[in-house]
Amino acid sequence: MTKRIVVDPITRIEGHLRIEVEVKNGKVTDAYSSGTMVRGFEIILKGRDPRDAWAFTERACGVCTTVHALASVRTVEDALGIQVPPDADLIRNLMFCAQYMQDHVVHFYHLHALDWVDVVSALKADPKRTSQIAQSISDYPKSSPGYFSDLQKRLVAFVNSGQLGIFANGYWGHPAYKLPPEVNLIGVAHYLEALEWQKEIVKVHTIFGGKNPHPNYAVGGAPTSININEENSINPERLAYVGTLLDQAQTFIDQVYIPDLLAVAPYYLDWAGIGGGLTNYMAYGDLPTNGYSDVSSFKFPRGVVLNRNLNEVHEVSGKDVDQIKEFVSHSWYDYSDGDGAGKHPWVGETKLNYTGPNPPYDQLNVESKYSWLKTPRWRGQPMEVGPLARMIVAYASGSKEVQELVNDTLKRLKAPVAALFSTLGRTAARGLETKLVAGWAKEFYQQLLTNLKNGDSRTFNNEKWDPSTWPAEAKGVGMTEAPRGALAHWIVIKDRKIDNYQLVVPSTWNASPRDAEGKMSSYESALIGTPLKDPEKPLEILRTVHSFDPCIACAVHLYDEKGSYVHQVSTFGSIL
């Protein structure tokens, strides 16, 4: 007998996501992913000054924080032919790396770890044995029996009070949990440690961008000046503090995050064969070492791997109108010339057409439109994007750093290369790239110091800041890698104003509904075959969906079941 299970909302993510699956004989046989919030930045931006777009798009998410701004300034710079100074690229790289380190650590511990770590089981742990395990896998100083004993007492106090505080409403005791109590206690301890650490690394954003979570950016370079003799500028004291923050981050990643990942993985090696989903992977790449125009210099390479063929990498272009298109056959949007054909973002449309579901919301109408996310395709093919895609494209592109780290990790886990293509592989890839980024950040930092020592402190190019120098019409694309995957913005500028602006975000690629041909995107595909021990507590569904780090927060309007506004916000006399 087939049973339909609805998980709505999926929690421990950013935004609103609904997952429906059909289960037969204990396994998922079909799946549907629905973004239940509507994105509308494209509507808001029309008619505005292109140089202001970054400040709007950055608010697409409170987690991604910087990457939408980076994509936005790049798309304007591409349209107007602006090249930023080398120091500006380095500052952008450092802000990028700080974002990755914070975001990936937060994801592993606070959004995903509790899919593998049973908090209540930690109450049974022996603190002395926990200490022995912790010291055997890492040199992290907080690993004494007393440390773990004190933490365990805090957990006992939560339980005795009748509530688990931040650990409430979990599927504790679920038969899919496999870790021994001592490893669970380590996981809980480092969950709390990560809460403290993550607020430190984002100070890199406040130094270079003025604030966090939405630091300042600027079309033409970095929004800050560097002057070793100026107290109110980026001076030696602030630069030294950046170095300290990067050292602390690398220590936490090497001594806490990676050891925990490798400690948990052996207990769940069966998940190296679950959740693989699509066989196509795409990365736009980023972290230029010779300017953004030199794609070959990127630390994260750009490309597409099809059918898991690691011997070939296909080129990706945001300007080739035949490559990237968005479809709306199963999305709550309309296209003026019909929903069957896809549109390249330069000619993209955002015309809302909400058609359900109708009360009582029992099931999505999956034969029609069932999501606020459009369905992007690369040359007609669905793509997985994110850490796993970045590692696969880098591995296939011949990156020695990536190949050595991936091969060493697989060897330590005694797992084949095929283990990468799974829920566990996706989770491991995020940790491995965090380790790489921590090292790369220190490289960029040293290069910035070298440039300053050699007398180059330029951070901004204002040659085309005056709109009177712009052409009557221009268009551009800005591409980057958000922590969750390939992110790009497209812009069309007419008469110095935004005529069209389209964002295609990572979770649009991964969480989108089927296309007109019925081909699934990443979430839906990855859930097929997932085993469920208890359909009333679908922990396994969470594991696979969370492995993508879902982010559905690019939303600005909320509609009721009839498609009417629930609320409108008036700011300075205009309706947003």
N, C-alpha and C positions, 0 to 999 in steps of 0.2 A: 504494500500500500504506500502511495506517495503522500507525503505530508508537506504543507507549505509552512515555513517558519519565517517570521518577520522580526527583524532587529531594527528598531527605530525609536530613538536615534542610536547610532553607533557612538558610544562614549569614548572618552580619552582621545579625542581628535579635536581639530579646530574646525568649527562649522557644523553643518547638519547633513548627515548621511543616513540613508535608509537602505538596508540590505534585505532582500527576500530570496530565500532559497527553497528548492524542492528537495526533499530527502526521501530516499528509498533504501531499505536494507542498511540503514546506518551510515549512508554516504550521501553527500550532496550531488544531485544529478543535474540541477540547473540553478542558475543564479541571476539576480537582477540588481543592479546598483542604481540608486536614485539620489541625486543631489537635490535636497528639498529647500534650498535657498536660491534665489535668482541673482545672477551677477548683472551689474548695470554700469560699470565704470565707462564703458564705451559711450553710453548716453550722456553721462555727466560731463565727459571731457569735450564733447563736440562744441566747437566755437571758442575754445579757450586758447590761451597762449601756450605754444608747445613747450616752452621752457618751464612751465608750471606743472606739467603732467606728472612728473615724478612725485610731487608732493601728494597728489591724489592717489595715484596707483600704489604708492607705498602703504597706504592704509587698507589695501586689499586684505591684509593679514596682520595680526599682531604677533605672529610667530616668525614668519619669513622676514619681517622687519626691513631688511635692506635690499633684497634682491629685486623686488619690483621697481624700486627707485633706480637701481643699476641698469636694469633692462630699459627703463624709460629714458634715462639720459643718453644711453647708447643709441636708441632708435632715433632721437632727435639729432644727435651728432652724426649718425649715418646719413640722415636726410640732408643735412646742411654741409656735410663734408668737413667736420671739425675733428682734428686730431688732438688728443689730450697729451700733456707733458708726461715723461716717464715717471716722475714722482707721483703724479695723480694716479697712474695705473697701479703703482705699488701701494698707495694708500687704499685704493679700492680693493686690491687683493687682500690687504690685511683686514679690512672690514669684512670681506667675504669669508676669510678663514675663521675669524672670530665668530661669525654667525654660524658656520658649519660646526665648529667645536661645541658651542653652546647648544645648538639645535639637536645635534645627534646624541649628545649626552642626555639632554632632557627627554628625547624620544625613548632612548633605551631604558632609562630608569623610571620615568614618570608616565609614559604613554604605552610602553610595550612590555616592560619587565614583569608586570603583574599578570601577564598572560602565561608566564612560565614559573613565576615565584609565588608560592603559597604563603601568604603572610601569617595565617593562623598556625600553620605547621611550625613556624619559627619559634613558637612558644615551647615546643618540645625539645629544642636544641640544647645540646650541652655546650655552654660557653667556652669551656677549655678545649673541647674538640673543634669547635668553630674557629678558635684562635689558631690552632695547629694547621687547619686547612688554609686559612687566610694567609698565614706566614709561609706556607709551602708554595703558594702561587704568586706572591707579590711581596715587595719590600715596603709596602705602604705602612707607615708607622702606627696608624690607628688600628691595631689588630690584637690587642692584649685580651686575655680572658675577662678582665675587669670591664673593658670597653664593651664587649658583647654582652656581659652580664647586666650592665646598667641599661643597655638598650632593650634587652629582653624584659626587664622590669617595667620599662615604659610601655611596652606592648601589653603586658599583663594588666597594667593599670587601665589601658584603653578597654580591654575586654571586660574587666571586672566592673567598669562603669556602665556597661551595657552598650557601648558603641566603639567603633574602630576609628573614629575620626576620619582622617584622609584616606584610610584603608577600608571604609565602609562600602557595602554593596558589591563586594567581589564574589566570585564563585569559589570561595575557599572550601577546601576539602574535595574539590572536583576530582574524579578519577583520572583525568588527563594530566594532573600535576605529578611530576616524577622526582623532583629534587629531594634529597634528604633534608631533614630539619636544619642541619648546620649550614648548608649552602643557602637555604631559604633565609636564614638569619643574616648571612653575609649580604644577600641581596637587599634585604630591608634596611640594613645599616647603611649601605651605600646609596640607596634611594634617598635617605635623609642627608647624607654627605653631599650628594649631587645637587640637592636643593640649595645648599649653601654656596657651593662652588660656582654654579651657573650664573649667579648674579655678579661675579667678579670679572669673568672674561668679557662681558659686554661693555665693560668700561673702556675697552678699545674703541667702541663706537662713540662713546661720549667724548673721548679725546679728539678723535678725527672728525666726528660728525655732530658734536655738540650735545647729543642726547641719545637715549634708547627708550623704547623699542623702535622709534622712527627717526633715525639720524638724518641729518641734512645731506643732500647731494647737490650737484650743480652741473648743468650742461656746460661742457668745456673743461671739466677737471674736477678737483676736490674742493669742498666748501671751506677750506681752511688754509691758512698761510703758515709757512715754517720760517722762523727767525730765531736764531740761537741767542740773540741779544734782547728779545722782546718778551716781557713777562706775560702778556696777554695773547701770545701766539704759541704755536707748537715749538717748545724750547727744549733744551737738553733734559730738564727734569721730567717733562711729560714723555719724551721719547724713551727715557730710561724706564719709566713706569710701564710703558707698553712692553718693553723687553721683559720686565718682571712678570707681567700678566701672561705673556706667551710661555715663559718658563714654567709657571705654575700650571698652566693648562696642559702642557706636554707631560708634566709629572702626573697629573690626575688621570690623563688618558692612558698613560703607560702603566701606572701602578694600580688603577682602580677599574676603569672601563674595560680595557682589553683583557686583563686577567679574569674579570667576572664573566665576560663573554665566552672565554675559552673554558671556564669552569662549568658554565651552564650547558653549553652545546653538547658535550658527550652524552648527557642524559636524554637528549632529544634528537638523536641522529636519525630516528625514523622520520622526522620532519624534513630531512634532506631529500625525501622522496614525495613530499606533499606541497602543493601550492605553487608549482612551477608556472602554470598558466601559459601565457604567450611565449612564442619562441623568437620574437623580434624585439630588439633593444635599440634605443636611440639616445644619444647624448649630443647636446649642442657644444659642450666643452666650455672651459673658462680657465682663469688664472694665467693670463698672458705674461710671458717673460721678455717679449720683444715688441710690445704694442698689440692692441686688440686686433688690428688688421692682419697680423701674422698668425693665422690659425695654427700653423705648424709649431708655434712656440708655446701652445697651451699646455699646462700641466695636466689638465683633464682634456683629452683629445675629443674632437668632434667626429661623429659618424654614426652609421647604422650597421648593426649586425643582424642578418636575416637567418632564420631557421637554425639559430645557435651555431652557425658556421664561423668558427674563430679564425678561419684562414682568409677571410675577406671582410673589408670594411668599406661601406658605401658612403659617398660624399653626401652631405646635407647642406642645403641652401634655403635660407628663408626668403630669398628673392626669386627663386624659381617657382612660378605660379602653378606649376604642375606637381610640385612635391607635397606641400602642406595645404590641406583643405579641411574645412569644418563642415560637418553634415548635421542636419536637424530632423531626420526622419522620425527619431524617437525622443526628441527633445521638445520642450515647451516653447518653441520659437517657430516663426514662419520666415521663409525667404520669398522675396517679391516675385521671383520667376519659378517658384515651385520648390518643394522640399527635397526632391530626388537628387539633385546635383549638389556637390560640395562647392564651397567658396574659399578662395585664397583670402587670407585676412585683409589684404589691401582693399578688397571689394566686399569684405564681410559686412553682415547686417546683424543687428540685435533688435529684432521685432518680437516682442513677447506674445505668446499665445498659450495661455494656461487652459488645459482641457480636463483636469482631474488630478488625482482620483476623487471620486465623490464620497461623501460620508456613507458608511462609518469608517472608511479608509481600511477596509479589510485587506485588500490586495491592490497592487498597482495594475493598471491596464497596460500590460506589457506588449500587447499587440499593437498599441498605438504609441502615444507620447507618454513618457513616464519619468522624465528627469529635467532639471533646470540646467544640466550640463550639456553642451554641444558634444559632438563626436568627431574629434580630429583624426585624420589619417595621413600617413606619409606614403605617397604613391599608392593610395588605396589600401594600405596595410595598417592594422592596429599595431601600436608600439608600447612596450613597457618603458617607462622612464624612471629615473631615480638612482640611488646608490649602486644597485646591482647592475643597471644598464651602464653607468659610468665605468664600473670596474670591468665589465665585459668588453666594452668598446676600447678601453685603455689596454686591456690584456691583448685583445685581437690586433690593436694598433702597434704592438711591440714595445710598450712601456716597460722597461726593465724593472723599475721600482715596483710597479703593480704586479708584474709577473712573479717576481721573487717573493713578495709578501703573500700573494694568494697561494702560490705553490707551497710555501713554508707552512702556512696555516692549514691547508688541506692535509699536508703530511702529518702535522701534529695531531689533527683530528682523525687521521687514518681514513679520510674520506676521498672519493674520486672527484674529478672535475665536475661530473654531472651533478654533484651535490650543490653546486652554486645555483642551479636552476630550481629554486625551491623557496619555501617560506623561511627555512633556516638560513639558506644561502643569502637571501635578501637581508636578513638581520645581521649576518656576519659581514656582508659587504659594507654596510653602514659603519660598522666599527673599524674595519680595515681602512676605509678612506679617511676616517677621522684621525687615525694614526698618521697617515700620509700628510694630511692637511696641517697637522700640528708641526711637522717637520718643515713643510713648505713655508708656513707662516714665518718661521725664524729665518729662512732664506730671504724672503721678501724684506723682512726687517733689516737684515744686515745689508742688503742692497740699497735700501733707503738711506741708511747711515753712510754708506760709501759715497752715494751721490751727493749727499750734503757735505761730506768732507771734501769732495772734489769741487765744491762751489755751486752745484746745481740744486736750487731750492724752488724751482718753478712748480706750481701746482695747478695753474689755471691758464687757459688759452682764451682770450677775449676777442680774437680777430673777427668773429662772426656773431658777436653778441647783439649788435645793432640789427633789428629786423629789416631796416631799409636796405640791407645788403643781401637779403635772402631772395631767391628766385620766386616767381609768382606761384609756382607749384613745385612741391618736392615730396618724396616719400622715402621712408627708411624702415629698417628693422633692427631691433636690439635683442641680442640673444645672450643668455646666460644659463647657469645651472643653479636653480634653487636647491636647497637641501633635499627636496622631494623630487627633483628631476628637471627636465628640459623646460625652460621658461623663455618665452619671447613676446615682445610687443611690436606691433606694426603701426605705423603712422602715415597719414596722408595730410600734407599741409597745403592749404590754398589761401592766398591773400594773407599770409602770416598767421593764420589761425588753424586750429585742428579741424580738418574736414571729416576725417575718419580715424578711429583709434580702436585697435582690437588687441586683446590679451588672450593668449592661449597658454594656460597655466599647467603645471605638472599633473594635478589631480583631474584636470579635464582630459588629459591623455589616459590616465589610469582608471578613473572612476566613471567614465562616460558610458552611456547606454549603447546598445547594439547599433550598427549602421544599417543602411537600407538592405544590405545583402545578408543581414542576420549575424554578421561577425561580431563576436564579443570583444570588449576591451579588457584591460588587465584584471580588474577586481573580479569581474564575472568569470573570466576564464580561469583565474587562479583558484577559485572556490570549488570548481568541479572536481569531484573525487575526494573532497575533504571528509574525513571520518568524524562522526558525532557520537560521543558516548552517551550524552544526555541532551536530547533535543530541547528540553526545557531550560537548559543552561548551556547555550551554544558557545562555549569557550573557544572551541577550535575555529569557529568562524572569525572571532575576534583576533586570534593569532595571525591568520593569513591577511586579513584586512589591515590590521595594525602594522604588519611588516612593511607595508607601503608608506606608512606614516601619513594617513589621509589628512588633507587640508581642504575644506570646502568653504573657506571663509571669504572668498571673493564675492560677497553678496551685499547689496545696498538697499533693496526693497523687500518688503514682506507682503504677500498676498494671501487672501483667504481662499476658500474652496471655490468661490465664484470668480476669482481673478480680480477682485477689487482691492484697492489699497487698504491695509489695516491702519497704517499710520504714515504721515508725511512730516518731515522735519523742516521747519522754516529757519533759515540762517541768513541774517543780514538782508532779509526781504526777498530771498529767492528760495524756491522749493528744490530740494535735492531729491 
